[in-house]
Amino acid sequence: MLKFLLLGGMVLVVFGMFGTSMTVAMDAQAQGAPQTTNPGLPTIDTSGSGKRGEVVQWALKMAAHLHCTPVRLATDCQGSGADHYYDAGFPPEIIAWANTHCPGCTSWSPDTFQCVVFVIAAYAYVQPLPVQGQNANQYWDHFASQPGWERLPIRGATPQPGDIMAWNGGAYGHVSIVLGVDPHHTAITFAQANGEFPVQTLPLNPNGSVNTQNGYWNAFEVVGYLHPLTLS
């Protein structure tokens, strides 16, 4: 079970893993209250057990240490830039994985951490992704031919925790990890690097598409979800 709560200036992310519960605390001021940029959106409750829960856990561990600048400001990531910097608390396992698989790569560096490698890292110790340097805007087409993966259309499909959100927009597109959809299908929460907030909630339109008209994401659209068929 995954739940986002705002309590005493801390965003508490509570989820169940392997029959136990775990709480991850994220500094709401440092992260700019990252669970939403749209006041009034519902709290997201969703299941995240098994391997999907592991992907969610890795995404949240990284998101807790992502921000825009080396100095953690109250306005960090609030329209001033993207969460591409990670601090000393960033998961060392992810850094070790990057040093082994892509030593010296700029996209994995602590001040230029990209959305694509965030997604790769979330899956690295669970089910390594079948990617080899594709840009985010190439993921949707690339995964069409990958065994064990299903492309869910943006309209009429409900993604599950751990699914990859594929975005178009900008020069390279964007990708993020689904954390959950509210029970009434009115909002989706996701985690990301090099985006507006490390953990963010956006409203869903009546047809199921993501409403990206929030000022920051206006030039982007979510084209669909990449759904791993082999994860429990």
PASEBA-1860 file (N, C-alpha, C; in nm, 3 decimals):
! residues 232
1> MLKFLLLG> 0.086/-0.118/0.000/0.000/0.000/0.000/0.090/0.123/0.000 ~ 0.060/0.215/-0.087/0.138/0.338/-0.099/0.047/0.456/-0.071 ~ 0.090/0.544/0.017/0.005/0.657/0.052/0.091/0.780/0.074 ~ 0.047/0.894/0.020/0.118/1.020/0.034/0.044/1.105/0.136 ~ 0.115/1.146/0.241/0.056/1.229/0.344/0.146/1.349/0.371 ~ 0.088/1.465/0.396/0.164/1.584/0.433/0.141/1.609/0.581 ~ 0.249/1.600/0.659/0.234/1.611/0.804/0.352/1.688/0.860 ~ 0.325/1.803/0.920/0.429/1.878/0.989/0.546/1.915/0.902
9> GMVLVVFG> 0.520/1.950/0.776/0.628/1.989/0.687/0.701/1.873/0.625 ~ 0.654/1.750/0.650/0.719/1.633/0.591/0.619/1.560/0.503 ~ 0.663/1.520/0.386/0.582/1.432/0.302/0.616/1.290/0.342 ~ 0.517/1.218/0.394/0.539/1.080/0.434/0.487/0.988/0.326 ~ 0.574/0.905/0.274/0.535/0.809/0.172/0.532/0.673/0.237 ~ 0.413/0.615/0.250/0.396/0.490/0.321/0.354/0.383/0.223 ~ 0.428/0.270/0.225/0.390/0.163/0.134/0.427/0.030/0.194 ~ 0.358/-0.075/0.147/0.384/-0.209/0.197/0.470/-0.287/0.101
17> MFGTSMTV> 0.565/-0.362/0.157/0.654/-0.443/0.076/0.670/-0.579/0.143 ~ 0.638/-0.687/0.070/0.664/-0.822/0.116/0.600/-0.848/0.253 ~ 0.479/-0.799/0.272/0.407/-0.825/0.394/0.444/-0.732/0.508 ~ 0.536/-0.639/0.488/0.572/-0.543/0.592/0.540/-0.404/0.542 ~ 0.540/-0.306/0.630/0.517/-0.169/0.589/0.644/-0.089/0.605 ~ 0.662/0.011/0.521/0.780/0.094/0.525/0.739/0.238/0.503 ~ 0.802/0.329/0.572/0.773/0.471/0.555/0.898/0.542/0.512 ~ 0.888/0.622/0.407/0.998/0.705/0.360/0.960/0.849/0.384
25> AMDAQAQG> 1.040/0.925/0.457/1.011/1.065/0.486/1.090/1.153/0.393 ~ 1.022/1.249/0.330/1.087/1.343/0.241/1.059/1.484/0.291 ~ 1.159/1.568/0.296/1.147/1.704/0.343/1.061/1.784/0.247 ~ 0.941/1.822/0.290/0.847/1.891/0.201/0.898/2.026/0.158 ~ 0.967/2.096/0.249/1.017/2.229/0.214/1.129/2.218/0.112 ~ 1.223/2.126/0.135/1.336/2.112/0.044/1.291/2.065/-0.093 ~ 1.191/1.977/-0.095/1.145/1.923/-0.222/1.033/2.005/-0.284 ~ 0.990/2.113/-0.219/0.885/2.196/-0.274/0.750/2.128/-0.271
33> APQTTNPG> 0.719/2.056/-0.159/0.592/1.982/-0.148/0.567/1.901/-0.273 ~ 0.651/1.801/-0.302/0.657/1.743/-0.435/0.540/1.657/-0.478 ~ 0.447/1.625/-0.387/0.344/1.531/-0.429/0.241/1.592/-0.521 ~ 0.238/1.724/-0.534/0.140/1.785/-0.624/0.178/1.928/-0.657 ~ 0.143/1.973/-0.775/0.152/2.115/-0.808/0.013/2.169/-0.836 ~ -0.088/2.091/-0.806/-0.226/2.131/-0.830/-0.305/2.115/-0.701 ~ -0.320/2.222/-0.621/-0.395/2.211/-0.495/-0.534/2.156/-0.518 ~ -0.577/2.070/-0.427/-0.710/2.014/-0.435/-0.717/1.877/-0.500
41> LPTIDTSG> -0.605/1.830/-0.556/-0.605/1.695/-0.614/-0.612/1.593/-0.502 ~ -0.671/1.476/-0.529/-0.689/1.378/-0.423/-0.558/1.312/-0.381 ~ -0.556/1.260/-0.257/-0.445/1.178/-0.211/-0.449/1.045/-0.286 ~ -0.332/0.997/-0.325/-0.326/0.873/-0.402/-0.300/0.756/-0.309 ~ -0.388/0.658/-0.311/-0.368/0.531/-0.242/-0.363/0.422/-0.348 ~ -0.260/0.337/-0.345/-0.251/0.232/-0.444/-0.165/0.119/-0.393 ~ -0.183/0.002/-0.449/-0.102/-0.112/-0.411/0.031/-0.106/-0.484 ~ 0.134/-0.154/-0.417/0.266/-0.156/-0.479/0.347/-0.271/-0.425
49> SGKRGEVV> 0.289/-0.389/-0.428/0.355/-0.505/-0.369/0.441/-0.577/-0.471 ~ 0.515/-0.676/-0.425/0.595/-0.760/-0.513/0.700/-0.682/-0.588 ~ 0.729/-0.726/-0.709/0.833/-0.663/-0.790/0.796/-0.520/-0.828 ~ 0.669/-0.495/-0.849/0.627/-0.358/-0.879/0.659/-0.266/-0.760 ~ 0.636/-0.318/-0.641/0.669/-0.241/-0.522/0.816/-0.210/-0.511 ~ 0.899/-0.302/-0.560/1.043/-0.278/-0.559/1.079/-0.162/-0.653 ~ 1.019/-0.159/-0.771/1.044/-0.048/-0.864/1.003/0.083/-0.800 ~ 0.884/0.084/-0.738/0.835/0.205/-0.670/0.931/0.245/-0.559
57> QWALKMAA> 0.980/0.147/-0.482/1.071/0.178/-0.372/1.199/0.244/-0.422 ~ 1.256/0.191/-0.529/1.379/0.251/-0.583/1.351/0.393/-0.634 ~ 1.236/0.411/-0.698/1.201/0.545/-0.748/1.189/0.644/-0.634 ~ 1.126/0.602/-0.524/1.107/0.691/-0.410/1.240/0.719/-0.339 ~ 1.325/0.618/-0.329/1.456/0.640/-0.267/1.536/0.746/-0.342 ~ 1.530/0.741/-0.475/1.600/0.841/-0.554/1.533/0.977/-0.544 ~ 1.400/0.978/-0.555/1.326/1.104/-0.555/1.348/1.183/-0.426 ~ 1.368/1.113/-0.314/1.388/1.181/-0.186/1.515/1.264/-0.183
65> HLHCTPVR> 1.606/1.240/-0.278/1.734/1.311/-0.278/1.759/1.387/-0.408 ~ 1.654/1.413/-0.484/1.665/1.489/-0.607/1.612/1.631/-0.586 ~ 1.683/1.728/-0.642/1.636/1.865/-0.639/1.708/1.943/-0.748 ~ 1.688/2.075/-0.750/1.736/2.154/-0.863/1.876/2.208/-0.845 ~ 1.912/2.237/-0.722/2.038/2.305/-0.697/2.112/2.237/-0.583 ~ 2.245/2.255/-0.575/2.318/2.199/-0.460/2.270/2.252/-0.326 ~ 2.225/2.378/-0.322/2.169/2.435/-0.200/2.019/2.412/-0.201 ~ 1.968/2.337/-0.103/1.826/2.300/-0.102/1.743/2.419/-0.054
73> LATDCQGS> 1.670/2.479/-0.145/1.591/2.598/-0.117/1.444/2.564/-0.102 ~ 1.371/2.652/-0.033/1.227/2.632/-0.019/1.157/2.635/-0.154 ~ 1.214/2.708/-0.250/1.155/2.719/-0.383/1.216/2.621/-0.482 ~ 1.295/2.528/-0.433/1.363/2.432/-0.519/1.264/2.361/-0.611 ~ 1.288/2.366/-0.739/1.209/2.298/-0.842/1.072/2.360/-0.866 ~ 1.042/2.471/-0.807/0.913/2.533/-0.832/0.923/2.628/-0.951 ~ 0.940/2.571/-1.067/0.946/2.649/-1.189/1.082/2.708/-1.217 ~ 1.178/2.689/-1.126/1.309/2.750/-1.144/1.407/2.658/-1.218
81> GADHYYDA> 1.368/2.537/-1.240/1.458/2.441/-1.305/1.402/2.302/-1.294 ~ 1.486/2.203/-1.316/1.442/2.065/-1.311/1.521/1.991/-1.204 ~ 1.461/1.884/-1.150/1.525/1.810/-1.042/1.631/1.715/-1.099 ~ 1.744/1.774/-1.137/1.851/1.699/-1.201/1.973/1.684/-1.112 ~ 1.967/1.731/-0.987/2.080/1.725/-0.896/2.048/1.627/-0.783 ~ 2.142/1.536/-0.751/2.119/1.452/-0.634/2.227/1.475/-0.529 ~ 2.184/1.464/-0.402/2.272/1.497/-0.291/2.342/1.372/-0.238 ~ 2.413/1.388/-0.125/2.495/1.280/-0.072/2.414/1.162/-0.019
89> GFPPEIIA> 2.283/1.182/0.000/2.198/1.073/0.047/2.142/0.985/-0.063 ~ 2.175/1.015/-0.186/2.126/0.937/-0.300/2.170/0.792/-0.285 ~ 2.084/0.695/-0.323/2.116/0.554/-0.301/2.252/0.513/-0.359 ~ 2.345/0.468/-0.276/2.477/0.429/-0.326/2.473/0.312/-0.423 ~ 2.370/0.227/-0.409/2.358/0.114/-0.501/2.337/0.162/-0.645 ~ 2.262/0.270/-0.660/2.236/0.325/-0.793/2.364/0.383/-0.852 ~ 2.440/0.453/-0.768/2.567/0.509/-0.813/2.662/0.397/-0.854 ~ 2.666/0.290/-0.775/2.753/0.177/-0.807/2.711/0.111/-0.938
97> WANTHCPG> 2.579/0.099/-0.959/2.529/0.039/-1.083/2.570/0.125/-1.202 ~ 2.558/0.256/-1.189/2.595/0.347/-1.297/2.744/0.339/-1.326 ~ 2.826/0.332/-1.222/2.971/0.326/-1.242/3.013/0.198/-1.313 ~ 2.934/0.093/-1.297/2.964/-0.034/-1.363/2.915/-0.036/-1.508 ~ 2.796/0.017/-1.530/2.732/0.006/-1.662/2.754/0.126/-1.753 ~ 2.783/0.241/-1.694/2.804/0.360/-1.776/2.902/0.455/-1.706 ~ 3.025/0.410/-1.685/3.121/0.492/-1.610/3.150/0.624/-1.681 ~ 3.143/0.732/-1.604/3.174/0.863/-1.658/3.065/0.927/-1.742
105> CTSWSPDT> 2.949/0.863/-1.753/2.841/0.917/-1.837/2.779/1.041/-1.771 ~ 2.766/1.146/-1.848/2.712/1.272/-1.795/2.570/1.256/-1.745 ~ 2.490/1.173/-1.812/2.349/1.160/-1.775/2.330/1.100/-1.636 ~ 2.433/1.032/-1.582/2.427/0.974/-1.448/2.496/1.061/-1.344 ~ 2.553/1.173/-1.384/2.630/1.257/-1.292/2.539/1.324/-1.189 ~ 2.593/1.358/-1.071/2.509/1.413/-0.964/2.447/1.549/-0.992 ~ 2.496/1.621/-1.093/2.436/1.751/-1.123/2.368/1.754/-1.259 ~ 2.362/1.640/-1.328/2.295/1.634/-1.459/2.219/1.502/-1.473
113> FQCVVFVI> 2.156/1.458/-1.366/2.085/1.330/-1.364/1.958/1.341/-1.448 ~ 1.942/1.251/-1.544/1.836/1.263/-1.644/1.717/1.172/-1.618 ~ 1.604/1.204/-1.681/1.483/1.126/-1.663/1.499/0.982/-1.711 ~ 1.569/0.962/-1.820/1.586/0.827/-1.875/1.664/0.739/-1.779 ~ 1.772/0.792/-1.721/1.851/0.709/-1.631/1.778/0.689/-1.497 ~ 1.692/0.782/-1.458/1.608/0.761/-1.340/1.522/0.636/-1.359 ~ 1.460/0.624/-1.475/1.375/0.509/-1.505/1.459/0.382/-1.513 ~ 1.572/0.389/-1.579/1.662/0.273/-1.587/1.704/0.229/-1.447
121> AAYAYVQP> 1.737/0.326/-1.362/1.783/0.295/-1.227/1.672/0.232/-1.142 ~ 1.547/0.277/-1.159/1.437/0.220/-1.082/1.418/0.072/-1.111 ~ 1.452/0.031/-1.232/1.438/-0.109/-1.273/1.567/-0.189/-1.261 ~ 1.679/-0.124/-1.238/1.810/-0.188/-1.250/1.825/-0.313/-1.167 ~ 1.777/-0.311/-1.043/1.793/-0.425/-0.953/1.668/-0.512/-0.947 ~ 1.571/-0.483/-1.031/1.446/-0.559/-1.034/1.434/-0.637/-1.164 ~ 1.437/-0.566/-1.275/1.430/-0.624/-1.409/1.493/-0.524/-1.505 ~ 1.622/-0.538/-1.535/1.689/-0.439/-1.621/1.613/-0.415/-1.750
129> LPVQGQNA> 1.603/-0.288/-1.788/1.524/-0.251/-1.906/1.597/-0.287/-2.035 ~ 1.521/-0.322/-2.138/1.579/-0.355/-2.269/1.606/-0.228/-2.351 ~ 1.693/-0.143/-2.300/1.723/-0.017/-2.368/1.874/-0.003/-2.384 ~ 1.913/0.070/-2.486/2.054/0.093/-2.513/2.073/0.236/-2.566 ~ 2.052/0.332/-2.481/2.079/0.471/-2.517/1.967/0.544/-2.587 ~ 1.845/0.489/-2.590/1.734/0.559/-2.653/1.699/0.686/-2.575 ~ 1.659/0.791/-2.646/1.605/0.909/-2.582/1.464/0.879/-2.532 ~ 1.415/0.963/-2.441/1.283/0.940/-2.384/1.174/0.937/-2.491
137> NQYWDHFA> 1.184/1.023/-2.593/1.081/1.025/-2.697/1.090/0.908/-2.794 ~ 1.186/0.818/-2.772/1.198/0.697/-2.853/1.146/0.574/-2.779 ~ 1.114/0.589/-2.652/1.073/0.473/-2.572/0.943/0.410/-2.623 ~ 0.845/0.492/-2.656/0.714/0.439/-2.697/0.728/0.346/-2.817 ~ 0.800/0.388/-2.919/0.819/0.304/-3.037/0.913/0.187/-3.008 ~ 1.016/0.211/-2.929/1.114/0.106/-2.899/1.050/-0.013/-2.827 ~ 0.962/0.014/-2.732/0.903/-0.094/-2.653/0.794/-0.170/-2.727 ~ 0.755/-0.122/-2.844/0.654/-0.194/-2.922/0.703/-0.332/-2.963
145> SQPGWERL> 0.833/-0.349/-2.975/0.890/-0.477/-3.021/0.964/-0.552/-2.911 ~ 0.944/-0.511/-2.784/1.015/-0.575/-2.674/0.929/-0.684/-2.610 ~ 0.976/-0.810/-2.612/0.900/-0.917/-2.547/0.880/-0.890/-2.398 ~ 0.762/-0.924/-2.349/0.734/-0.907/-2.207/0.684/-0.769/-2.169 ~ 0.662/-0.685/-2.270/0.612/-0.550/-2.244/0.486/-0.524/-2.327 ~ 0.395/-0.447/-2.268/0.273/-0.406/-2.336/0.264/-0.255/-2.333 ~ 0.223/-0.196/-2.444/0.202/-0.052/-2.448/0.055/-0.023/-2.421 ~ 0.030/0.050/-2.313/-0.108/0.085/-2.277/-0.140/0.223/-2.332
153> PIRGATPQ> -0.248/0.238/-2.405/-0.283/0.370/-2.459/-0.318/0.465/-2.346 ~ -0.299/0.592/-2.371/-0.324/0.692/-2.268/-0.472/0.702/-2.235 ~ -0.558/0.671/-2.330/-0.702/0.677/-2.309/-0.759/0.537/-2.290 ~ -0.834/0.520/-2.183/-0.901/0.393/-2.160/-0.820/0.289/-2.086 ~ -0.698/0.320/-2.044/-0.615/0.224/-1.973/-0.579/0.280/-1.836 ~ -0.570/0.191/-1.737/-0.530/0.232/-1.603/-0.392/0.175/-1.575 ~ -0.289/0.258/-1.566/-0.155/0.206/-1.541/-0.142/0.155/-1.398 ~ -0.042/0.072/-1.376/-0.015/0.017/-1.244/0.115/0.077/-1.189
161> PGDIMAWN> 0.132/0.074/-1.057/0.258/0.121/-1.000/0.377/0.051/-1.065 ~ 0.477/0.129/-1.099/0.596/0.074/-1.164/0.595/0.087/-1.314 ~ 0.478/0.111/-1.375/0.473/0.133/-1.520/0.551/0.259/-1.556 ~ 0.598/0.264/-1.679/0.674/0.379/-1.728/0.580/0.470/-1.807 ~ 0.578/0.597/-1.773/0.502/0.696/-1.848/0.591/0.748/-1.960 ~ 0.544/0.741/-2.083/0.619/0.791/-2.199/0.559/0.923/-2.244 ~ 0.644/1.026/-2.250/0.600/1.160/-2.284/0.663/1.205/-2.415 ~ 0.591/1.286/-2.491/0.647/1.361/-2.603/0.655/1.508/-2.564
169> GGAYGHVS> 0.749/1.578/-2.627/0.765/1.719/-2.598/0.911/1.755/-2.585 ~ 0.944/1.878/-2.618/1.083/1.921/-2.612/1.167/1.847/-2.715 ~ 1.298/1.856/-2.699/1.387/1.792/-2.795/1.397/1.642/-2.776 ~ 1.380/1.593/-2.651/1.407/1.453/-2.622/1.293/1.380/-2.554 ~ 1.181/1.447/-2.529/1.071/1.383/-2.459/1.098/1.369/-2.311 ~ 1.025/1.280/-2.245/1.038/1.262/-2.101/0.984/1.124/-2.066 ~ 1.035/1.065/-1.958/0.981/0.941/-1.903/0.977/0.953/-1.751 ~ 0.885/0.881/-1.689/0.870/0.883/-1.545/0.812/0.750/-1.500
177> IVLGVDPH> 0.810/0.728/-1.368/0.760/0.603/-1.310/0.625/0.628/-1.244 ~ 0.524/0.551/-1.281/0.392/0.562/-1.220/0.399/0.513/-1.075 ~ 0.345/0.594/-0.983/0.333/0.553/-0.844/0.190/0.511/-0.811 ~ 0.093/0.573/-0.876/-0.045/0.534/-0.851/-0.146/0.625/-0.918 ~ -0.267/0.572/-0.930/-0.383/0.647/-0.983/-0.490/0.644/-0.875 ~ -0.556/0.756/-0.851/-0.657/0.758/-0.746/-0.777/0.673/-0.785 ~ -0.855/0.626/-0.687/-0.964/0.531/-0.716/-1.067/0.582/-0.815 ~ -1.084/0.712/-0.825/-1.184/0.767/-0.916/-1.125/0.805/-1.051
185> HTAITFAQ> -0.998/0.772/-1.071/-0.930/0.797/-1.198/-0.932/0.945/-1.236 ~ -0.907/1.028/-1.136/-0.904/1.172/-1.162/-0.763/1.232/-1.150 ~ -0.666/1.152/-1.104/-0.531/1.204/-1.087/-0.431/1.090/-1.089 ~ -0.308/1.120/-1.130/-0.201/1.022/-1.134/-0.079/1.082/-1.065 ~ -0.011/1.000/-0.985/0.112/1.041/-0.917/0.228/0.963/-0.976 ~ 0.340/1.032/-0.998/0.455/0.969/-1.062/0.583/1.027/-1.004 ~ 0.693/0.955/-1.026/0.825/0.998/-0.981/0.914/1.016/-1.103 ~ 1.014/1.106/-1.092/1.093/1.140/-1.209/1.220/1.214/-1.171
193> ANGEFPVQ> 1.311/1.222/-1.265/1.424/1.313/-1.258/1.412/1.413/-1.373 ~ 1.476/1.526/-1.357/1.478/1.629/-1.461/1.336/1.671/-1.501 ~ 1.252/1.687/-1.400/1.115/1.732/-1.421/1.082/1.843/-1.323 ~ 0.955/1.874/-1.310/0.915/1.987/-1.224/0.934/1.954/-1.076 ~ 0.892/1.834/-1.035/0.907/1.787/-0.898/0.953/1.642/-0.901 ~ 1.030/1.596/-0.802/1.070/1.455/-0.798/0.950/1.360/-0.787 ~ 0.850/1.398/-0.708/0.724/1.324/-0.700/0.613/1.424/-0.727 ~ 0.529/1.393/-0.824/0.432/1.491/-0.872/0.298/1.425/-0.901
201> TLPLNPNG> 0.191/1.500/-0.883/0.056/1.455/-0.917/-0.003/1.551/-1.020 ~ -0.061/1.495/-1.125/-0.132/1.573/-1.225/-0.272/1.517/-1.243 ~ -0.368/1.602/-1.278/-0.505/1.554/-1.298/-0.518/1.473/-1.426 ~ -0.616/1.383/-1.425/-0.652/1.307/-1.544/-0.779/1.366/-1.603 ~ -0.783/1.378/-1.735/-0.903/1.423/-1.805/-1.007/1.311/-1.805 ~ -1.133/1.344/-1.832/-1.238/1.240/-1.836/-1.208/1.125/-1.931 ~ -1.133/1.151/-2.039/-1.101/1.043/-2.134/-0.978/0.963/-2.092 ~ -0.922/0.994/-1.975/-0.808/0.918/-1.925/-0.674/0.980/-1.954
209> SVNTQNGY> -0.666/1.078/-2.043/-0.539/1.142/-2.074/-0.493/1.229/-1.957 ~ -0.363/1.253/-1.951/-0.307/1.332/-1.843/-0.316/1.480/-1.879 ~ -0.370/1.559/-1.789/-0.380/1.703/-1.810/-0.245/1.767/-1.775 ~ -0.170/1.803/-1.876/-0.036/1.860/-1.856/-0.036/2.014/-1.862 ~ -0.152/2.075/-1.866/-0.160/2.220/-1.880/-0.150/2.289/-1.745 ~ -0.034/2.274/-1.681/-0.014/2.333/-1.550/0.088/2.446/-1.551 ~ 0.131/2.488/-1.669/0.230/2.593/-1.681/0.368/2.539/-1.709 ~ 0.407/2.434/-1.638/0.541/2.375/-1.657/0.540/2.275/-1.772
217> WNAFEVVG> 0.439/2.191/-1.779/0.435/2.081/-1.876/0.351/2.113/-1.999 ~ 0.317/2.238/-2.022/0.225/2.272/-2.131/0.267/2.218/-2.267 ~ 0.396/2.214/-2.294/0.445/2.172/-2.425/0.466/2.021/-2.434 ~ 0.424/1.947/-2.329/0.443/1.802/-2.326/0.309/1.731/-2.322 ~ 0.310/1.604/-2.365/0.193/1.519/-2.351/0.238/1.377/-2.319 ~ 0.160/1.310/-2.236/0.186/1.169/-2.207/0.119/1.088/-2.317 ~ 0.199/1.008/-2.389/0.144/0.933/-2.502/0.097/0.794/-2.461 ~ 0.143/0.742/-2.348/0.100/0.611/-2.304/0.188/0.557/-2.193
225> YLHPLTLS> 0.161/0.431/-2.155/0.232/0.367/-2.045/0.297/0.238/-2.094 ~ 0.418/0.215/-2.051/0.491/0.093/-2.084/0.477/-0.001/-1.965 ~ 0.409/-0.113/-1.991/0.363/-0.203/-1.884/0.439/-0.334/-1.889 ~ 0.520/-0.365/-1.785/0.594/-0.492/-1.784/0.502/-0.609/-1.748 ~ 0.489/-0.704/-1.838/0.398/-0.816/-1.816/0.454/-0.917/-1.718 ~ 0.584/-0.917/-1.696/0.646/-1.020/-1.614/0.662/-0.982/-1.468 ~ 0.628/-0.858/-1.432/0.639/-0.817/-1.291/0.510/-0.846/-1.217 ~ 0.524/-0.905/-1.099/0.407/-0.937/-1.019/0.360/-0.814/-0.942
END
